[in-house]
Amino acid sequence: MSESRTNRRRVVITGLGVVSAIGIGKQAFWESLALGKSGIRKISTFDVSTYRCQVAGQITNFDPLDFMSAQLARRIDRFAQLGLAAASLAVADSEIKISQIEPGRAGAIVGTSLGTLSYAEEQFGLYHEKGLSRINPFFATSVIPSTCVTQIMTNLELKGPCLTVTTACASSTVAIGMACRSIRDAETDVMLAGGSEAPISPYVLATLGSLELLIPEDTELANRYRPFSRDACGFALGEGSGVLVLEELSHAIARDAPIYAEVVGFGWSSDAHHVMSFAPVPEQAARAIKLALEDADLEPEKIEYVNAHGTAVLDLDRSETEILKKVFGEHAYRIPVSTTKPFTGHTLGASGALGATACTLMLGHEYLHPTLNYTASDPLCDLDYIPNEGYRRKVDYMLVVSFGFGGYNAACILKRYLM
């Protein structure tokens, strides 16, 4: 290991906050992962009878008043509500007192793909149907994508760097990587990092359905989200938020914080090829993973599990498999691979954070969750995808990968915490 890496500040995860279709809070989330319980169901918030896809990972038991005042809940959209709730849960889980941190040394970076689009859609509908008087007077401050971070910043009194990242479905993985670098570079000591998304709306459902990216209407609920299977037929949307508390190691030790894992590597790149497809030769996607390995000073053979993107769009699943083979060679066949999305639905910009949360919990519980609904092997998807049933395994290094429309690639490496 180089001297610069030996001396650089270490970044650990000390808090987990999650609001998802399979549970609110880390314990409920973990229990669903361990039991193989999907949260994808028929959409209940609007009439979906005419839509190509009729299912999603909806959160049915979320009450914003558990996390904020009724007045605040009325002023902000669901995307911001979910993010603020997850951030609050993460801070509580970490047992950290923000007021005791030196002002300016704690901040937040949150990723999102669609941000407040669903809220804007709702407000535009009200305007056209009932006129100007029905528009939320706080629309101007609630519709900008940074509103989630704004609420986290103001309600938790974070006075350090705060930022919204929008790199499509890679957004929250990028957010975690950027937050890690902020701490490493001694800019901050504590960062909240993750993502939030509330995309289940008529317009979004219709748009993605028209692109034939979503599960068709004649398929049976959650068991049709089949990443890496030969009969993969698209994904189901999901809503949710995952926020991690990242902390400089000595800062965490000084306050006797719970330490779940360590963030040791991050890499990102861009394809500059197409808005929806991987480049024919996925050099840049592979490069993001290689950069994360280089950042962690790891040989590829050290990676013992991959939390994959796994959209269940067959061409994309095949490309992702090719990317892993390109990076890991023959070792790719020895690495267990699974994806969290068939549990939660595809939460777009929040999916990397939910995957990182799942990885953190898997490291601690020494258990790898499965890829749900795996039914039939595809000759071009021939890795170990942990089909349908998870199993106990102690591993030291996990890789989280995210790929976003437009050609955004991000990879993050988590390590079992050792002093």
C-alpha positions as CSV (number, residue, x, y, z in Angstrom):
1,M,0.0,0.0,0.0
2,S,1.3,3.4,-0.9
3,E,2.3,5.9,1.8
4,S,-0.4,8.3,0.7
5,R,-3.1,5.6,1.2
6,T,-1.5,4.4,4.5
7,N,-1.8,7.9,6.0
8,R,-5.1,9.1,4.5
9,R,-8.1,9.5,6.6
10,R,-10.4,6.5,6.9
11,V,-14.1,6.7,6.4
12,V,-16.6,4.5,8.2
13,I,-20.3,4.0,8.2
14,T,-21.8,4.7,11.6
15,G,-25.5,5.1,10.9
16,L,-28.1,3.7,8.5
17,G,-31.5,5.2,7.6
18,V,-33.9,3.6,5.2
19,V,-37.5,4.1,4.1
20,S,-38.5,1.5,1.5
21,A,-41.2,-0.7,0.2
22,I,-39.8,-3.6,2.3
23,G,-39.5,-1.7,5.5
24,I,-38.9,1.6,7.4
25,G,-35.8,1.5,9.5
26,K,-32.8,-0.8,9.2
27,Q,-34.3,-3.7,11.1
28,A,-37.4,-4.0,9.0
29,F,-35.4,-3.6,5.9
30,W,-33.0,-6.3,6.9
31,E,-35.7,-8.8,7.9
32,S,-37.3,-8.5,4.5
33,L,-33.9,-9.1,2.7
34,A,-33.2,-12.1,4.9
35,L,-36.7,-13.6,4.3
36,G,-36.7,-12.9,0.6
37,K,-39.8,-10.7,0.9
38,S,-40.5,-8.4,-2.0
39,G,-42.4,-5.1,-1.6
40,I,-43.6,-4.9,-5.2
41,R,-47.4,-4.9,-5.4
42,K,-50.2,-3.5,-7.6
43,I,-50.2,0.3,-7.5
44,S,-52.9,1.7,-5.3
45,T,-52.5,5.4,-5.4
46,F,-54.1,5.9,-8.9
47,D,-56.0,3.9,-11.5
48,V,-53.5,1.9,-13.4
49,S,-56.0,-0.3,-15.4
50,T,-54.9,1.2,-18.8
51,Y,-51.1,1.2,-18.1
52,R,-48.6,-1.2,-19.5
53,C,-47.1,-1.7,-16.0
54,Q,-49.4,-1.9,-13.0
55,V,-47.1,-2.8,-10.2
56,A,-44.4,-0.9,-8.2
57,G,-42.5,-0.9,-4.9
58,Q,-44.9,1.4,-3.0
59,I,-44.3,2.4,0.6
60,T,-47.8,1.9,2.2
61,N,-47.0,2.5,5.8
62,F,-45.1,5.8,5.7
63,D,-46.5,8.6,7.8
64,P,-44.5,11.8,7.4
65,L,-45.8,13.0,10.7
66,D,-43.6,10.4,12.4
67,F,-40.6,12.5,11.3
68,M,-41.8,16.1,10.8
69,S,-44.5,18.5,11.7
70,A,-47.8,18.5,9.8
71,Q,-47.0,22.0,8.6
72,L,-43.7,21.0,7.1
73,A,-45.2,17.8,5.5
74,R,-47.7,20.0,3.7
75,R,-45.0,22.2,2.3
76,I,-42.7,19.6,0.8
77,D,-43.2,16.8,-1.6
78,R,-42.9,13.0,-1.0
79,F,-39.4,12.8,-2.4
80,A,-38.2,15.3,0.3
81,Q,-40.3,13.7,3.0
82,L,-38.7,10.3,2.4
83,G,-35.2,11.8,2.3
84,L,-35.7,13.7,5.5
85,A,-37.1,10.7,7.2
86,A,-34.2,8.4,6.1
87,A,-31.7,11.1,7.2
88,S,-33.4,11.4,10.6
89,L,-33.3,7.6,11.1
90,A,-29.6,7.5,10.1
91,V,-28.6,10.2,12.6
92,A,-30.6,8.5,15.4
93,D,-29.0,5.2,14.5
94,S,-25.5,6.7,14.6
95,E,-26.2,8.2,18.0
96,I,-24.4,11.4,16.8
97,K,-25.2,14.8,18.2
98,I,-24.9,17.3,15.3
99,S,-24.8,20.2,17.8
100,Q,-21.6,18.9,19.2
101,I,-19.8,18.8,15.8
102,E,-17.7,21.8,14.9
103,P,-19.8,24.1,12.7
104,G,-19.1,23.5,9.1
105,R,-17.7,20.0,9.6
106,A,-20.9,18.1,8.9
107,G,-22.8,18.1,5.6
108,A,-25.0,16.1,3.3
109,I,-24.9,14.9,-0.3
110,V,-28.1,13.3,-1.7
111,G,-28.7,11.8,-5.1
112,T,-31.9,11.7,-7.1
113,S,-32.8,11.0,-10.7
114,L,-36.3,12.6,-11.0
115,G,-36.4,14.6,-7.8
116,T,-39.7,16.5,-7.5
117,L,-41.0,15.6,-11.0
118,S,-44.0,13.7,-9.6
119,Y,-44.9,16.6,-7.3
120,A,-44.6,19.0,-10.3
121,E,-46.9,16.7,-12.3
122,E,-49.5,16.8,-9.5
123,Q,-49.4,20.6,-9.2
124,F,-49.6,21.2,-13.0
125,G,-52.7,19.0,-13.0
126,L,-54.3,21.0,-10.2
127,Y,-53.5,24.2,-12.0
128,H,-55.1,23.1,-15.3
129,E,-58.1,21.6,-13.6
130,K,-58.9,24.1,-10.8
131,G,-56.9,27.2,-11.5
132,L,-54.2,29.3,-9.9
133,S,-55.7,29.4,-6.4
134,R,-55.2,25.6,-5.9
135,I,-51.4,25.7,-6.4
136,N,-49.4,25.2,-3.3
137,P,-48.0,28.6,-2.3
138,F,-44.7,26.9,-1.5
139,F,-44.5,25.4,-5.0
140,A,-41.5,27.5,-5.9
141,T,-39.4,26.3,-3.0
142,S,-40.7,22.7,-3.1
143,V,-40.2,21.9,-6.8
144,I,-36.5,22.4,-7.1
145,P,-34.5,19.2,-7.0
146,S,-32.3,20.4,-4.1
147,T,-35.4,20.6,-1.8
148,C,-34.6,17.3,-0.2
149,V,-31.1,18.3,0.8
150,T,-32.4,21.7,1.9
151,Q,-34.8,20.0,4.3
152,I,-32.1,17.7,5.7
153,M,-29.7,20.6,6.0
154,T,-32.1,22.9,7.8
155,N,-33.9,20.4,10.0
156,L,-30.7,18.7,11.1
157,E,-28.7,21.9,11.2
158,L,-25.9,20.8,9.0
159,K,-23.6,23.8,8.2
160,G,-21.0,22.1,6.1
161,P,-21.1,21.3,2.3
162,C,-24.6,20.2,1.2
163,L,-25.2,19.1,-2.4
164,T,-27.8,17.4,-4.7
165,V,-26.4,15.0,-7.2
166,T,-28.3,14.1,-10.4
167,T,-26.6,11.4,-12.5
168,A,-29.6,9.3,-13.3
169,C,-29.6,5.9,-11.6
170,A,-26.0,6.3,-10.5
171,S,-26.9,9.4,-8.4
172,S,-26.7,8.0,-4.9
173,T,-23.6,5.9,-5.5
174,V,-21.9,9.1,-6.7
175,A,-23.2,10.9,-3.6
176,I,-21.6,8.3,-1.3
177,G,-18.3,8.5,-3.2
178,M,-18.3,12.3,-3.1
179,A,-19.1,12.4,0.6
180,C,-16.4,9.9,1.3
181,R,-13.9,12.1,-0.5
182,S,-15.0,15.1,1.4
183,I,-14.1,13.4,4.7
184,R,-10.9,11.9,3.3
185,D,-9.8,15.4,2.2
186,A,-10.4,16.7,5.7
187,E,-13.0,19.1,4.4
188,T,-15.5,17.5,6.8
189,D,-15.7,14.9,9.6
190,V,-19.3,13.7,9.2
191,M,-21.4,13.5,6.0
192,L,-24.9,12.2,5.4
193,A,-24.9,10.5,2.0
194,G,-27.5,8.6,0.0
195,G,-30.5,9.1,-2.2
196,S,-34.2,9.7,-2.4
197,E,-36.8,9.0,-5.0
198,A,-40.6,9.2,-5.3
199,P,-41.2,8.3,-9.0
200,I,-44.6,6.5,-8.9
201,S,-46.8,8.8,-10.8
202,P,-49.0,8.5,-13.9
203,Y,-46.6,10.4,-16.2
204,V,-43.5,8.5,-15.1
205,L,-45.3,5.2,-15.3
206,A,-46.6,6.0,-18.8
207,T,-43.3,7.3,-20.1
208,L,-41.2,4.3,-18.9
209,G,-43.9,1.9,-20.0
210,S,-43.9,3.4,-23.5
211,L,-40.2,2.6,-23.7
212,E,-41.0,-1.0,-22.8
213,L,-38.7,-0.8,-19.8
214,L,-41.3,-1.8,-17.2
215,I,-43.0,-5.2,-16.4
216,P,-45.9,-5.7,-18.8
217,E,-49.5,-5.5,-17.5
218,D,-50.2,-9.2,-18.1
219,T,-47.5,-10.4,-15.8
220,E,-47.9,-11.5,-12.2
221,L,-46.8,-8.9,-9.7
222,A,-43.4,-9.0,-8.0
223,N,-42.3,-12.4,-9.4
224,R,-41.9,-10.9,-12.8
225,Y,-39.0,-8.6,-11.9
226,R,-36.4,-11.1,-13.0
227,P,-32.9,-9.7,-13.3
228,F,-30.3,-11.8,-15.2
229,S,-32.9,-14.4,-16.1
230,R,-33.5,-15.5,-19.8
231,D,-37.2,-14.4,-19.5
232,A,-36.4,-11.0,-18.0
233,C,-39.1,-8.6,-19.1
234,G,-38.3,-5.2,-17.4
235,F,-38.3,-3.7,-14.0
236,A,-40.9,-2.3,-11.6
237,L,-40.5,1.3,-10.2
238,G,-39.9,1.8,-6.5
239,E,-40.0,4.7,-4.2
240,G,-37.7,5.1,-1.2
241,S,-34.7,6.6,0.4
242,G,-31.4,5.4,1.9
243,V,-29.1,7.6,3.9
244,L,-25.8,6.6,5.5
245,V,-23.8,8.5,8.1
246,L,-20.2,8.6,7.0
247,E,-17.6,9.6,9.6
248,E,-13.9,9.9,9.9
249,L,-12.6,7.0,11.9
250,S,-11.0,8.8,14.8
251,H,-14.0,11.0,15.1
252,A,-16.2,8.0,15.4
253,I,-13.9,6.2,17.8
254,A,-13.7,9.3,20.0
255,R,-17.5,9.3,20.6
256,D,-17.7,5.4,20.8
257,A,-19.9,5.3,17.8
258,P,-21.3,2.1,16.3
259,I,-19.2,1.2,13.3
260,Y,-20.8,-0.9,10.6
261,A,-18.3,-0.9,7.8
262,E,-15.7,1.1,6.0
263,V,-15.9,2.9,2.6
264,V,-12.5,2.2,1.0
265,G,-13.0,2.8,-2.8
266,F,-14.9,4.9,-5.3
267,G,-14.7,5.3,-9.0
268,W,-16.8,6.9,-11.7
269,S,-16.8,7.5,-15.4
270,S,-19.0,8.4,-18.4
271,D,-19.7,6.4,-21.6
272,A,-20.5,9.4,-23.8
273,H,-22.2,6.9,-26.1
274,H,-26.0,6.7,-25.8
275,V,-28.8,7.9,-23.5
276,M,-30.1,4.4,-22.9
277,S,-27.5,1.7,-23.8
278,F,-24.1,0.7,-22.8
279,A,-21.3,1.3,-25.2
280,P,-20.7,-1.8,-27.4
281,V,-17.3,-2.3,-25.8
282,P,-18.0,-1.2,-22.2
283,E,-14.6,0.2,-21.4
284,Q,-15.7,3.2,-19.4
285,A,-18.2,1.2,-17.2
286,A,-15.4,-1.3,-16.5
287,R,-13.1,1.6,-15.8
288,A,-15.3,3.0,-13.0
289,I,-14.9,-0.3,-11.2
290,K,-11.2,-0.4,-11.9
291,L,-10.8,3.1,-10.5
292,A,-12.7,2.0,-7.3
293,L,-10.3,-0.9,-7.0
294,E,-7.3,1.4,-7.5
295,D,-8.7,3.8,-5.0
296,A,-9.0,1.0,-2.4
297,D,-5.6,-0.4,-3.4
298,L,-7.2,-3.8,-4.0
299,E,-6.5,-6.6,-6.4
300,P,-9.7,-7.6,-8.2
301,E,-9.6,-11.1,-6.6
302,K,-10.3,-9.4,-3.2
303,I,-13.9,-8.6,-4.1
304,E,-16.1,-11.3,-2.7
305,Y,-19.6,-10.0,-3.5
306,V,-21.2,-7.6,-6.0
307,N,-24.4,-5.7,-5.5
308,A,-25.4,-5.4,-9.2
309,H,-27.5,-2.8,-11.0
310,G,-29.9,-5.5,-12.3
311,T,-32.6,-3.8,-14.3
312,A,-34.1,-7.0,-15.8
313,V,-33.8,-5.5,-19.3
314,L,-32.1,-8.4,-20.9
315,D,-29.7,-6.5,-23.1
316,L,-28.6,-4.3,-20.1
317,D,-28.2,-7.4,-17.9
318,R,-26.0,-9.0,-20.5
319,S,-23.9,-5.9,-20.8
320,E,-23.5,-5.7,-17.0
321,T,-22.4,-9.3,-16.9
322,E,-19.9,-8.5,-19.6
323,I,-18.6,-5.6,-17.6
324,L,-18.0,-7.8,-14.6
325,K,-16.1,-10.3,-16.7
326,K,-14.0,-7.6,-18.3
327,V,-12.9,-6.4,-14.8
328,F,-12.6,-9.7,-13.0
329,G,-11.8,-12.2,-15.7
330,E,-12.1,-15.8,-14.5
331,H,-12.6,-14.5,-10.9
332,A,-16.0,-13.2,-12.0
333,Y,-17.3,-16.8,-12.0
334,R,-16.3,-17.1,-8.3
335,I,-18.0,-13.9,-7.1
336,P,-21.6,-14.1,-5.8
337,V,-23.7,-11.4,-7.4
338,S,-27.2,-10.2,-6.5
339,T,-29.3,-7.1,-6.8
340,T,-31.6,-5.5,-4.2
341,K,-34.1,-4.1,-6.8
342,P,-36.5,-7.0,-6.9
343,F,-37.1,-6.4,-3.2
344,T,-37.7,-2.6,-3.3
345,G,-38.4,-1.9,-7.0
346,H,-36.1,0.2,-9.0
347,T,-35.7,3.4,-7.0
348,L,-33.7,5.1,-9.8
349,G,-31.4,7.6,-8.2
350,A,-31.8,6.1,-4.7
351,S,-31.0,2.6,-5.8
352,G,-27.3,2.7,-5.1
353,A,-27.9,3.9,-1.6
354,L,-30.4,1.1,-0.9
355,G,-27.8,-1.3,-2.3
356,A,-25.1,0.1,-0.2
357,T,-27.3,-0.2,2.9
358,A,-28.1,-3.8,2.0
359,C,-24.3,-4.5,1.7
360,T,-23.6,-2.9,5.0
361,L,-26.1,-5.1,6.7
362,M,-24.9,-8.2,4.8
363,L,-21.4,-7.6,6.0
364,G,-22.6,-7.4,9.6
365,H,-25.0,-10.4,9.4
366,E,-22.6,-12.5,7.4
367,Y,-25.4,-13.3,5.0
368,L,-25.8,-12.6,1.2
369,H,-29.3,-11.9,0.0
370,P,-30.5,-13.5,-3.2
371,T,-31.6,-12.2,-6.6
372,L,-35.3,-12.9,-6.4
373,N,-37.4,-14.4,-9.1
374,Y,-34.5,-16.0,-11.0
375,T,-36.1,-18.7,-13.2
376,A,-34.0,-19.5,-16.3
377,S,-30.3,-19.1,-17.1
378,D,-29.3,-17.1,-20.1
379,P,-26.1,-18.1,-21.9
380,L,-24.8,-14.5,-21.7
381,C,-25.7,-14.1,-18.1
382,D,-23.7,-17.0,-16.6
383,L,-22.4,-15.8,-13.3
384,D,-23.5,-16.8,-9.8
385,Y,-26.5,-14.5,-9.2
386,I,-27.5,-16.2,-5.9
387,P,-30.8,-17.4,-7.3
388,N,-33.9,-17.1,-5.1
389,E,-32.3,-18.1,-1.8
390,G,-29.6,-16.3,0.1
391,Y,-27.0,-18.0,2.2
392,R,-24.6,-17.4,5.1
393,R,-21.1,-16.2,4.1
394,K,-18.5,-14.0,5.8
395,V,-16.9,-11.7,3.3
396,D,-14.5,-8.8,3.7
397,Y,-15.0,-6.7,0.6
398,M,-18.2,-5.9,-1.3
399,L,-18.7,-3.9,-4.5
400,V,-21.7,-1.7,-5.3
401,V,-22.2,-0.7,-8.9
402,S,-24.7,1.7,-10.5
403,F,-25.2,2.6,-14.1
404,G,-27.4,5.5,-15.2
405,F,-29.1,6.5,-18.4
406,G,-26.9,8.8,-20.3
407,G,-23.8,6.7,-19.6
408,Y,-23.1,7.4,-15.9
409,N,-21.1,4.7,-14.2
410,A,-20.3,4.6,-10.5
411,A,-18.7,2.0,-8.2
412,C,-18.2,1.9,-4.5
413,I,-16.3,-0.6,-2.4
414,L,-17.3,-1.4,1.2
415,K,-15.1,-3.3,3.7
416,R,-15.7,-5.2,6.9
417,Y,-14.5,-2.9,9.6
418,L,-11.2,-3.8,11.2
419,M,-9.3,-1.6,13.6
